[in-house]
Amino acid sequence: MDDIERAVTAIRDGKLVVYPTETVYGLGADALDPDAIGRVFDAKRRAREKPISLAVPDVESALSLVRPTEREREFMREFLPGPATVLCEKRDAVPDALTAGRTRVGVRIPDQPLALELLRRVAPTPVTSTSANVSGRASATREDDLDAEIRDAATVVLDGGETGGTASTVVNVERGEILRRGANADAIAAWLAVEE
């Protein structure tokens, strides 16, 4: 069994995995399983009122989880896969544990081969998309940078080498707002300005 297959099995069993993205390393679990989501919060020591995004292998996979507007779909076609997280109205399948009770959820399609392979193999289950670090500490850009607590909590760590280092840009397309500036933020801001 290869490392990705071990990671898929771990996610299906409700366990945590660390996976690389083009930005920073992510902490992955079954994004539809409230217990698994709880383990992500616990490992990160993250406040439960802070939502976590989900990752999928392609836009089509997101459609069973969210109800994107036409403008949000246009944004996805333009910027995903890539270092952007787009907020969309969630469907009932997405648990409140992930979104901290909010009606929108962040959708991420990382532009990283190992991450996309993991997401394709575990599909149709989405995976949590949040940095693999204890809250308040620096994000990991190399497998060696992982906090001991995260390494201990994860069943599998997928080593994808060094990542880009800048977090994804979080966007509320509906409001034309960038909620967190990260990678590719200038291009995203230009698109939002033109598309309004």
N, CA and C atoms as a LAMMPS dump frame, in Angstrom:
ITEM: TIMESTEP
0
ITEM: NUMBER OF ATOMS
588
ITEM: BOX BOUNDS ff ff ff
-5.0000000000000000e+02 5.0000000000000000e+02
-5.0000000000000000e+02 5.0000000000000000e+02
-5.0000000000000000e+02 5.0000000000000000e+02
ITEM: ATOMS id mol type element x y z
1 1 1 N 0.851 -1.187 0
2 1 2 C 0 0 0
3 1 3 C 0.896 1.251 0
4 2 1 N 0.656 2.149 -0.967
5 2 2 C 1.493 3.352 -1.021
6 2 3 C 1.002 4.38 0.003
7 3 1 N 1.791 5.452 0.169
8 3 2 C 1.478 6.449 1.195
9 3 3 C 0.119 7.103 0.972
10 4 1 N -0.201 7.377 -0.297
11 4 2 C -1.507 8.016 -0.571
12 4 3 C -2.64 7.07 -0.194
13 5 1 N -2.482 5.795 -0.513
14 5 2 C -3.523 4.821 -0.174
15 5 3 C -3.671 4.718 1.343
16 6 1 N -2.562 4.764 2.064
17 6 2 C -2.613 4.755 3.532
18 6 3 C -3.344 6 4.046
19 7 1 N -3.1 7.134 3.387
20 7 2 C -3.77 8.383 3.779
21 7 3 C -5.271 8.303 3.505
22 8 1 N -5.642 7.731 2.358
23 8 2 C -7.069 7.562 2.015
24 8 3 C -7.75 6.697 3.07
25 9 1 N -7.109 5.585 3.424
26 9 2 C -7.667 4.68 4.435
27 9 3 C -7.829 5.395 5.765
28 10 1 N -6.813 6.179 6.142
29 10 2 C -6.876 6.918 7.408
30 10 3 C -8.059 7.884 7.408
31 11 1 N -8.23 8.632 6.313
32 11 2 C -9.34 9.587 6.228
33 11 3 C -10.68 8.857 6.308
34 12 1 N -10.79 7.752 5.616
35 12 2 C -12.052 6.978 5.642
36 12 3 C -12.331 6.422 7.031
37 13 1 N -11.256 6.211 7.819
38 13 2 C -11.399 5.688 9.181
39 13 3 C -11.58 6.796 10.219
40 14 1 N -11.723 8.055 9.745
41 14 2 C -11.945 9.164 10.664
42 14 3 C -10.678 9.712 11.3
43 15 1 N -9.523 9.345 10.735
44 15 2 C -8.247 9.796 11.295
45 15 3 C -7.708 10.999 10.533
46 16 1 N -6.59 11.552 11.034
47 16 2 C -5.993 12.76 10.462
48 16 3 C -4.783 12.424 9.598
49 17 1 N -4.611 13.213 8.548
50 17 2 C -3.419 13.11 7.702
51 17 3 C -2.882 14.521 7.441
52 18 1 N -1.587 14.592 7.203
53 18 2 C -0.965 15.842 6.777
54 18 3 C -0.651 15.703 5.302
55 19 1 N -1 16.726 4.517
56 19 2 C -0.75 16.666 3.079
57 19 3 C -0.224 18.01 2.584
58 20 1 N 0.615 17.984 1.539
59 20 2 C 1.155 19.237 1.019
60 20 3 C 0.163 19.913 0.087
61 21 1 N 0.209 21.237 0.056
62 21 2 C -0.503 21.988 -0.983
63 21 3 C 0.531 22.901 -1.639
64 22 1 N 0.103 23.714 -2.578
65 22 2 C 1.038 24.647 -3.196
66 22 3 C 1.358 25.817 -2.276
67 23 1 N 0.616 25.942 -1.169
68 23 2 C 0.824 27.065 -0.244
69 23 3 C 1.567 26.597 1.007
70 24 1 N 0.873 25.863 1.88
71 24 2 C 1.485 25.317 3.093
72 24 3 C 0.958 23.884 3.273
73 25 1 N 1.503 23.166 4.258
74 25 2 C 0.989 21.827 4.537
75 25 3 C -0.382 21.936 5.196
76 26 1 N -1.27 21.019 4.824
77 26 2 C -2.629 21.016 5.341
78 26 3 C -2.881 19.838 6.261
79 27 1 N -3.873 20.001 7.145
80 27 2 C -4.293 18.923 8.039
81 27 3 C -5.633 18.414 7.526
82 28 1 N -5.64 17.169 7.098
83 28 2 C -6.809 16.614 6.431
84 28 3 C -7.542 15.566 7.249
85 29 1 N -8.863 15.605 7.132
86 29 2 C -9.744 14.598 7.719
87 29 3 C -11.025 14.621 6.896
88 30 1 N -11.903 13.666 7.136
89 30 2 C -13.188 13.611 6.445
90 30 3 C -13.995 14.858 6.827
91 31 1 N -14.205 15.741 5.867
92 31 2 C -14.863 17.024 6.137
93 31 3 C -16.365 16.9 6.343
94 32 1 N -16.913 15.684 6.234
95 32 2 C -18.34 15.476 6.481
96 32 3 C -18.59 14.734 7.79
97 33 1 N -17.516 14.367 8.5
98 33 2 C -17.603 13.591 9.729
99 33 3 C -17.333 14.506 10.932
100 34 1 N -18.381 14.857 11.702
101 34 2 C -18.19 15.782 12.825
102 34 3 C -17.12 15.327 13.819
103 35 1 N -17.002 14.017 14.052
104 35 2 C -15.982 13.522 14.984
105 35 3 C -14.577 13.768 14.442
106 36 1 N -14.388 13.495 13.141
107 36 2 C -13.083 13.72 12.515
108 36 3 C -12.751 15.214 12.511
109 37 1 N -13.76 16.04 12.236
110 37 2 C -13.565 17.495 12.249
111 37 3 C -13.15 17.935 13.655
112 38 1 N -13.77 17.354 14.666
113 38 2 C -13.419 17.655 16.054
114 38 3 C -11.962 17.331 16.341
115 39 1 N -11.458 16.234 15.751
116 39 2 C -10.044 15.868 15.949
117 39 3 C -9.12 16.914 15.325
118 40 1 N -9.535 17.498 14.201
119 40 2 C -8.744 18.562 13.571
120 40 3 C -8.679 19.77 14.51
121 41 1 N -9.818 20.193 15.038
122 41 2 C -9.848 21.32 15.974
123 41 3 C -8.96 21.04 17.187
124 42 1 N -9.066 19.817 17.712
125 42 2 C -8.29 19.458 18.902
126 42 3 C -6.788 19.483 18.612
127 43 1 N -6.381 18.892 17.488
128 43 2 C -4.955 18.828 17.146
129 43 3 C -4.376 20.229 16.96
130 44 1 N -5.16 21.11 16.356
131 44 2 C -4.701 22.482 16.101
132 44 3 C -4.883 23.395 17.32
133 45 1 N -5.65 22.915 18.326
134 45 2 C -6.057 23.762 19.454
135 45 3 C -6.759 25.007 18.92
136 46 1 N -7.626 24.771 17.947
137 46 2 C -8.332 25.863 17.27
138 46 3 C -9.682 26.092 17.929
139 47 1 N -10.06 27.345 18.081
140 47 2 C -11.368 27.685 18.649
141 47 3 C -12.471 27.143 17.738
142 48 1 N -13.486 26.528 18.347
143 48 2 C -14.552 25.886 17.562
144 48 3 C -15.403 26.886 16.784
145 49 1 N -15.337 28.175 17.17
146 49 2 C -16.138 29.163 16.427
147 49 3 C -15.426 29.656 15.174
148 50 1 N -14.223 29.137 14.898
149 50 2 C -13.509 29.498 13.67
150 50 3 C -13.735 28.396 12.639
151 51 1 N -14.388 28.706 11.519
152 51 2 C -14.705 27.663 10.538
153 51 3 C -13.468 27.101 9.859
154 52 1 N -13.63 25.919 9.295
155 52 2 C -12.586 25.252 8.512
156 52 3 C -13.136 25.042 7.104
157 53 1 N -12.264 25.194 6.12
158 53 2 C -12.659 24.993 4.721
159 53 3 C -12.582 23.518 4.353
160 54 1 N -13.071 23.209 3.156
161 54 2 C -12.959 21.838 2.646
162 54 3 C -12.249 21.855 1.301
163 55 1 N -11.573 20.754 1
164 55 2 C -10.845 20.611 -0.263
165 55 3 C -11.45 19.479 -1.077
166 56 1 N -11.534 19.704 -2.387
167 56 2 C -12.062 18.726 -3.342
168 56 3 C -11.129 18.705 -4.558
169 57 1 N -11.215 17.645 -5.39
170 57 2 C -10.288 17.553 -6.518
171 57 3 C -10.637 18.422 -7.719
172 58 1 N -11.91 18.85 -7.826
173 58 2 C -12.324 19.657 -8.981
174 58 3 C -13.639 20.356 -8.667
175 59 1 N -14.004 21.306 -9.52
176 59 2 C -15.221 22.091 -9.293
177 59 3 C -16.454 21.197 -9.274
178 60 1 N -16.499 20.212 -10.16
179 60 2 C -17.664 19.311 -10.206
180 60 3 C -17.907 18.658 -8.858
181 61 1 N -16.83 18.241 -8.201
182 61 2 C -16.952 17.583 -6.895
183 61 3 C -17.543 18.516 -5.85
184 62 1 N -17.329 19.804 -6.011
185 62 2 C -17.842 20.776 -5.036
186 62 3 C -19.348 20.948 -5.15
187 63 1 N -19.922 20.654 -6.308
188 63 2 C -21.326 20.992 -6.551
189 63 3 C -22.306 20.19 -5.703
190 64 1 N -21.891 19.03 -5.201
191 64 2 C -22.774 18.266 -4.32
192 64 3 C -22.702 18.784 -2.878
193 65 1 N -21.763 19.709 -2.632
194 65 2 C -21.534 20.213 -1.273
195 65 3 C -21.946 21.672 -1.104
196 66 1 N -21.906 22.427 -2.203
197 66 2 C -22.22 23.861 -2.15
198 66 3 C -23.142 24.243 -3.307
199 67 1 N -23.78 25.419 -3.14
200 67 2 C -24.636 25.973 -4.198
201 67 3 C -23.994 27.266 -4.69
202 68 1 N -23.024 27.176 -5.591
203 68 2 C -22.363 28.404 -6.039
204 68 3 C -23.253 29.214 -6.979
205 69 1 N -23.147 30.523 -6.86
206 69 2 C -23.815 31.408 -7.813
207 69 3 C -23.047 31.33 -9.138
208 70 1 N -23.582 31.921 -10.17
209 70 2 C -22.887 31.913 -11.462
210 70 3 C -21.55 32.644 -11.347
211 71 1 N -21.542 33.728 -10.602
212 71 2 C -20.293 34.488 -10.439
213 71 3 C -19.24 33.673 -9.678
214 72 1 N -19.684 32.937 -8.671
215 72 2 C -18.761 32.063 -7.928
216 72 3 C -18.223 30.956 -8.831
217 73 1 N -19.072 30.434 -9.711
218 73 2 C -18.601 29.416 -10.675
219 73 3 C -17.555 30.003 -11.619
220 74 1 N -17.806 31.219 -12.068
221 74 2 C -16.827 31.892 -12.94
222 74 3 C -15.495 32.054 -12.224
223 75 1 N -15.567 32.443 -10.95
224 75 2 C -14.349 32.592 -10.155
225 75 3 C -13.608 31.257 -10.056
226 76 1 N -14.35 30.193 -9.777
227 76 2 C -13.735 28.867 -9.658
228 76 3 C -13.061 28.453 -10.96
229 77 1 N -13.746 28.699 -12.076
230 77 2 C -13.162 28.334 -13.38
231 77 3 C -11.877 29.112 -13.633
232 78 1 N -11.835 30.361 -13.164
233 78 2 C -10.681 31.226 -13.395
234 78 3 C -9.503 30.895 -12.484
235 79 1 N -9.771 30.603 -11.204
236 79 2 C -8.697 30.542 -10.203
237 79 3 C -8.446 29.176 -9.571
238 80 1 N -9.299 28.198 -9.845
239 80 2 C -9.107 26.869 -9.256
240 80 3 C -8.858 25.828 -10.34
241 81 1 N -7.942 24.86 -10.123
242 81 2 C -7.123 24.743 -8.921
243 81 3 C -6.126 25.889 -8.799
244 82 1 N -5.859 26.25 -7.554
245 82 2 C -4.934 27.339 -7.282
246 82 3 C -5.044 27.784 -5.843
247 83 1 N -4.222 28.755 -5.439
248 83 2 C -4.14 29.157 -4.04
249 83 3 C -5.246 30.12 -3.61
250 84 1 N -6.49 29.713 -3.848
251 84 2 C -7.649 30.523 -3.467
252 84 3 C -8.66 29.649 -2.742
253 85 1 N -9.348 30.245 -1.772
254 85 2 C -10.446 29.597 -1.069
255 85 3 C -11.671 30.474 -1.289
256 86 1 N -12.72 29.9 -1.887
257 86 2 C -13.906 30.689 -2.206
258 86 3 C -15.074 30.26 -1.309
259 87 1 N -15.717 31.24 -0.683
260 87 2 C -16.858 30.949 0.193
261 87 3 C -18.12 30.787 -0.638
262 88 1 N -18.821 29.675 -0.408
263 88 2 C -20.076 29.398 -1.124
264 88 3 C -21.131 28.949 -0.117
265 89 1 N -22.393 29.091 -0.505
266 89 2 C -23.484 28.592 0.334
267 89 3 C -23.374 27.077 0.428
268 90 1 N -23.388 26.562 1.652
269 90 2 C -23.219 25.115 1.831
270 90 3 C -24.542 24.384 1.674
271 91 1 N -24.436 23.132 1.265
272 91 2 C -25.599 22.241 1.241
273 91 3 C -25.704 21.548 2.606
274 92 1 N -26.827 20.855 2.826
275 92 2 C -27.078 20.215 4.119
276 92 3 C -26.041 19.151 4.462
277 93 1 N -25.394 18.562 3.46
278 93 2 C -24.404 17.506 3.704
279 93 3 C -23.202 18.016 4.498
280 94 1 N -22.936 19.319 4.412
281 94 2 C -21.777 19.899 5.102
282 94 3 C -22.163 20.198 6.544
283 95 1 N -21.497 19.546 7.519
284 95 2 C -21.915 19.705 8.917
285 95 3 C -21.575 21.083 9.498
286 96 1 N -22.41 21.517 10.427
287 96 2 C -22.174 22.788 11.113
288 96 3 C -20.848 22.787 11.869
289 97 1 N -20.377 21.598 12.269
290 97 2 C -19.095 21.5 12.985
291 97 3 C -17.961 22.082 12.144
292 98 1 N -18.057 21.94 10.819
293 98 2 C -17.009 22.438 9.924
294 98 3 C -17.093 23.952 9.774
295 99 1 N -18.305 24.468 9.674
296 99 2 C -18.509 25.887 9.35
297 99 3 C -18.782 26.75 10.578
298 100 1 N -18.678 26.153 11.77
299 100 2 C -18.996 26.865 13.014
300 100 3 C -20.412 27.456 12.955
301 101 1 N -21.309 26.696 12.328
302 101 2 C -22.711 27.091 12.261
303 101 3 C -23.038 28.097 11.175
304 102 1 N -22.037 28.512 10.402
305 102 2 C -22.288 29.493 9.338
306 102 3 C -22.926 28.812 8.127
307 103 1 N -23.54 29.622 7.258
308 103 2 C -24.232 29.071 6.089
309 103 3 C -23.303 28.925 4.881
310 104 1 N -22.076 29.486 4.98
311 104 2 C -21.123 29.387 3.88
312 104 3 C -19.93 28.557 4.311
313 105 1 N -19.304 27.908 3.314
314 105 2 C -18.104 27.108 3.576
315 105 3 C -17.053 27.459 2.53
316 106 1 N -15.803 27.479 2.95
317 106 2 C -14.705 27.726 2.025
318 106 3 C -14.407 26.49 1.195
319 107 1 N -14.254 26.695 -0.111
320 107 2 C -13.941 25.6 -1.036
321 107 3 C -12.531 25.821 -1.582
322 108 1 N -11.716 24.786 -1.486
323 108 2 C -10.318 24.868 -1.921
324 108 3 C -10.023 23.71 -2.855
325 109 1 N -9.37 24.005 -3.984
326 109 2 C -8.866 22.972 -4.9
327 109 3 C -7.377 23.257 -5.07
328 110 1 N -6.537 22.575 -4.284
329 110 2 C -5.11 22.904 -4.322
330 110 3 C -4.467 22.524 -5.645
331 111 1 N -3.505 23.333 -6.067
332 111 2 C -2.781 23.067 -7.315
333 111 3 C -1.46 22.382 -6.968
334 112 1 N -1.595 21.156 -6.452
335 112 2 C -0.431 20.389 -6.012
336 112 3 C -0.708 18.926 -6.333
337 113 1 N 0.166 18.254 -7.103
338 113 2 C -0.135 16.901 -7.593
339 113 3 C -0.464 15.881 -6.501
340 114 1 N 0.301 15.877 -5.413
341 114 2 C 0.064 14.9 -4.342
342 114 3 C -1.286 15.161 -3.665
343 115 1 N -1.589 16.432 -3.423
344 115 2 C -2.875 16.788 -2.812
345 115 3 C -4.032 16.387 -3.723
346 116 1 N -3.905 16.69 -5.013
347 116 2 C -4.986 16.356 -5.952
348 116 3 C -5.173 14.846 -6.076
349 117 1 N -4.079 14.105 -6.052
350 117 2 C -4.17 12.632 -6.107
351 117 3 C -4.899 12.109 -4.865
352 118 1 N -4.558 12.624 -3.7
353 118 2 C -5.244 12.23 -2.46
354 118 3 C -6.731 12.548 -2.565
355 119 1 N -7.062 13.759 -3.004
356 119 2 C -8.463 14.182 -3.09
357 119 3 C -9.241 13.359 -4.109
358 120 1 N -8.59 13.023 -5.226
359 120 2 C -9.258 12.179 -6.24
360 120 3 C -9.552 10.793 -5.68
361 121 1 N -8.581 10.24 -4.955
362 121 2 C -8.746 8.873 -4.456
363 121 3 C -9.753 8.772 -3.323
364 122 1 N -9.889 9.823 -2.521
365 122 2 C -10.821 9.769 -1.391
366 122 3 C -12.223 10.246 -1.8
367 123 1 N -12.326 10.888 -2.971
368 123 2 C -13.62 11.376 -3.477
369 123 3 C -14.631 10.232 -3.511
370 124 1 N -15.93 10.545 -3.273
371 124 2 C -16.531 11.886 -3.216
372 124 3 C -16.418 12.577 -1.861
373 125 1 N -15.688 11.984 -0.914
374 125 2 C -15.536 12.616 0.405
375 125 3 C -14.608 13.819 0.307
376 126 1 N -15.043 14.997 0.756
377 126 2 C -14.135 16.139 0.811
378 126 3 C -13.228 16.025 2.034
379 127 1 N -12.126 16.741 1.987
380 127 2 C -11.128 16.692 3.059
381 127 3 C -11.01 18.084 3.672
382 128 1 N -10.811 18.141 4.99
383 128 2 C -10.633 19.445 5.621
384 128 3 C -9.426 20.154 5.014
385 129 1 N -9.545 21.457 4.876
386 129 2 C -8.469 22.279 4.316
387 129 3 C -8.136 23.366 5.326
388 130 1 N -7.121 23.095 6.135
389 130 2 C -6.655 24.034 7.149
390 130 3 C -5.179 23.764 7.357
391 131 1 N -4.427 24.775 7.714
392 131 2 C -2.983 24.591 7.839
393 131 3 C -2.645 23.586 8.937
394 132 1 N -1.597 22.805 8.69
395 132 2 C -1.176 21.75 9.615
396 132 3 C -0.241 22.327 10.666
397 133 1 N -0.812 23.161 11.54
398 133 2 C -0.029 23.747 12.612
399 133 3 C -0.933 23.996 13.811
400 134 1 N -0.33 24.099 14.973
401 134 2 C -1.074 24.5 16.164
402 134 3 C -1.415 25.975 15.979
403 135 1 N -2.661 26.33 16.247
404 135 2 C -3.119 27.716 16.048
405 135 3 C -2.181 28.704 16.741
406 136 1 N -1.837 29.762 15.997
407 136 2 C -0.949 30.78 16.535
408 136 3 C 0.513 30.548 16.205
409 137 1 N 0.845 29.345 15.747
410 137 2 C 2.223 29.053 15.354
411 137 3 C 2.37 29.189 13.845
412 138 1 N 3.608 29.224 13.372
413 138 2 C 3.865 29.37 11.94
414 138 3 C 3.364 28.146 11.173
415 139 1 N 2.893 28.382 9.944
416 139 2 C 2.476 27.284 9.072
417 139 3 C 3.702 26.519 8.604
418 140 1 N 3.516 25.233 8.367
419 140 2 C 4.618 24.379 7.917
420 140 3 C 4.75 24.432 6.397
421 141 1 N 5.953 24.723 5.92
422 141 2 C 6.217 24.697 4.474
423 141 3 C 7.085 23.502 4.079
424 142 1 N 7.558 22.764 5.074
425 142 2 C 8.297 21.523 4.843
426 142 3 C 7.839 20.51 5.877
427 143 1 N 7.969 19.26 5.532
428 143 2 C 7.565 18.194 6.459
429 143 3 C 8.326 18.33 7.783
430 144 1 N 9.584 18.738 7.726
431 144 2 C 10.406 18.896 8.935
432 144 3 C 9.898 20.009 9.851
433 145 1 N 9.089 20.96 9.308
434 145 2 C 8.6 22.099 10.091
435 145 3 C 7.369 21.774 10.936
436 146 1 N 6.802 20.591 10.759
437 146 2 C 5.544 20.273 11.446
438 146 3 C 5.71 20.3 12.962
439 147 1 N 4.726 20.892 13.646
440 147 2 C 4.703 20.863 15.103
441 147 3 C 4.628 19.407 15.569
442 148 1 N 5.295 19.114 16.674
443 148 2 C 5.281 17.747 17.218
444 148 3 C 3.855 17.284 17.496
445 149 1 N 3.007 18.213 17.98
446 149 2 C 1.62 17.848 18.307
447 149 3 C 0.842 17.416 17.059
448 150 1 N 1.112 18.08 15.935
449 150 2 C 0.426 17.745 14.681
450 150 3 C 0.937 16.402 14.166
451 151 1 N 2.243 16.228 14.21
452 151 2 C 2.843 14.963 13.76
453 151 3 C 2.284 13.792 14.578
454 152 1 N 2.159 13.986 15.896
455 152 2 C 1.63 12.928 16.759
456 152 3 C 0.165 12.634 16.466
457 153 1 N -0.593 13.673 16.11
458 153 2 C -2.032 13.507 15.869
459 153 3 C -2.329 12.85 14.528
460 154 1 N -1.403 12.989 13.563
461 154 2 C -1.633 12.483 12.201
462 154 3 C -1.234 11.02 12.078
463 155 1 N -2.072 10.245 11.411
464 155 2 C -1.771 8.845 11.147
465 155 3 C -0.773 8.719 10.003
466 156 1 N -0.897 9.616 9.015
467 156 2 C -0.021 9.597 7.836
468 156 3 C 0.424 11.03 7.545
469 157 1 N 1.699 11.189 7.196
470 157 2 C 2.222 12.473 6.732
471 157 3 C 2.726 12.266 5.307
472 158 1 N 2.129 12.972 4.36
473 158 2 C 2.571 12.907 2.963
474 158 3 C 3.602 14.011 2.744
475 159 1 N 4.804 13.624 2.372
476 159 2 C 5.886 14.595 2.168
477 159 3 C 5.92 15.002 0.697
478 160 1 N 5.613 16.272 0.448
479 160 2 C 5.621 16.785 -0.921
480 160 3 C 6.732 17.789 -1.152
481 161 1 N 7.759 17.759 -0.283
482 161 2 C 8.83 18.733 -0.43
483 161 3 C 8.407 20.095 0.093
484 162 1 N 9.161 21.108 -0.273
485 162 2 C 8.871 22.461 0.224
486 162 3 C 7.71 23.077 -0.544
487 163 1 N 6.838 23.764 0.18
488 163 2 C 5.672 24.405 -0.433
489 163 3 C 5.936 25.894 -0.628
490 164 1 N 4.977 26.586 -1.233
491 164 2 C 5.153 27.997 -1.577
492 164 3 C 5.287 28.93 -0.39
493 165 1 N 4.598 28.594 0.717
494 165 2 C 4.779 29.35 1.941
495 165 3 C 3.765 30.438 2.218
496 166 1 N 3.019 30.874 1.22
497 166 2 C 2.012 31.914 1.434
498 166 3 C 0.636 31.261 1.432
499 167 1 N -0.175 31.551 2.441
500 167 2 C -1.502 30.934 2.559
501 167 3 C -2.387 31.305 1.372
502 168 1 N -3.455 30.541 1.191
503 168 2 C -4.386 30.845 0.104
504 168 3 C -5.129 32.156 0.396
505 169 1 N -5.587 32.787 -0.667
506 169 2 C -6.406 33.985 -0.543
507 169 3 C -7.857 33.548 -0.347
508 170 1 N -8.5 34.046 0.703
509 170 2 C -9.889 33.684 1.002
510 170 3 C -10.799 34.784 0.469
511 171 1 N -11.789 34.371 -0.327
512 171 2 C -12.605 35.335 -1.061
513 171 3 C -14.098 35.089 -0.853
514 172 1 N -14.823 36.161 -0.578
515 172 2 C -16.281 36.127 -0.643
516 172 3 C -16.649 36.811 -1.959
517 173 1 N -16.82 36.017 -2.999
518 173 2 C -17.083 36.544 -4.344
519 173 3 C -18.4 37.3 -4.371
520 174 1 N -19.384 36.779 -3.644
521 174 2 C -20.713 37.385 -3.631
522 174 3 C -20.644 38.841 -3.179
523 175 1 N -19.79 39.119 -2.193
524 175 2 C -19.644 40.482 -1.68
525 175 3 C -18.491 41.224 -2.35
526 176 1 N -17.735 40.515 -3.188
527 176 2 C -16.582 41.129 -3.833
528 176 3 C -15.475 41.468 -2.855
529 177 1 N -15.339 40.643 -1.807
530 177 2 C -14.397 40.928 -0.723
531 177 3 C -13.312 39.875 -0.624
532 178 1 N -12.09 40.327 -0.383
533 178 2 C -11.001 39.422 -0.011
534 178 3 C -10.939 39.434 1.513
535 179 1 N -11.164 38.269 2.123
536 179 2 C -11.197 38.166 3.582
537 179 3 C -9.807 37.908 4.157
538 180 1 N -8.942 37.276 3.364
539 180 2 C -7.546 37.081 3.764
540 180 3 C -6.694 37.162 2.508
541 181 1 N -5.784 38.13 2.492
542 181 2 C -4.878 38.252 1.35
543 181 3 C -3.793 37.189 1.467
544 182 1 N -3.59 36.472 0.388
545 182 2 C -2.551 35.445 0.357
546 182 3 C -1.988 35.373 -1.044
547 183 1 N -1.618 34.177 -1.45
548 183 2 C -1.065 33.97 -2.78
549 183 3 C -2.062 34.429 -3.844
550 184 1 N -1.557 35.055 -4.897
551 184 2 C -2.366 35.461 -6.052
552 184 3 C -3.419 36.531 -5.728
553 185 1 N -3.27 37.215 -4.597
554 185 2 C -4.295 38.165 -4.154
555 185 3 C -4.48 39.322 -5.134
556 186 1 N -3.403 39.805 -5.74
557 186 2 C -3.528 40.947 -6.655
558 186 3 C -4.37 40.592 -7.875
559 187 1 N -4.12 39.398 -8.434
560 187 2 C -4.897 38.952 -9.602
561 187 3 C -6.365 38.756 -9.226
562 188 1 N -6.602 38.229 -8.041
563 188 2 C -7.976 38.014 -7.576
564 188 3 C -8.679 39.358 -7.363
565 189 1 N -7.981 40.315 -6.764
566 189 2 C -8.561 41.644 -6.542
567 189 3 C -8.898 42.314 -7.869
568 190 1 N -8.016 42.152 -8.846
569 190 2 C -8.262 42.74 -10.182
570 190 3 C -9.491 42.104 -10.812
571 191 1 N -9.633 40.791 -10.691
572 191 2 C -10.799 40.076 -11.251
573 191 3 C -12.075 40.566 -10.59
574 192 1 N -12.053 40.667 -9.259
575 192 2 C -13.247 41.128 -8.531
576 192 3 C -13.635 42.531 -8.964
577 193 1 N -12.647 43.39 -9.168
578 193 2 C -12.928 44.773 -9.567
579 193 3 C -13.549 44.851 -10.956
580 194 1 N -13.051 44.034 -11.867
581 194 2 C -13.551 44.039 -13.253
582 194 3 C -14.939 43.411 -13.331
583 195 1 N -15.134 42.334 -12.541
584 195 2 C -16.37 41.557 -12.645
585 195 3 C -17.569 42.221 -11.984
586 196 1 N -17.339 43.227 -11.151
587 196 2 C -18.47 43.837 -10.422
588 196 3 C -19.399 44.57 -11.356
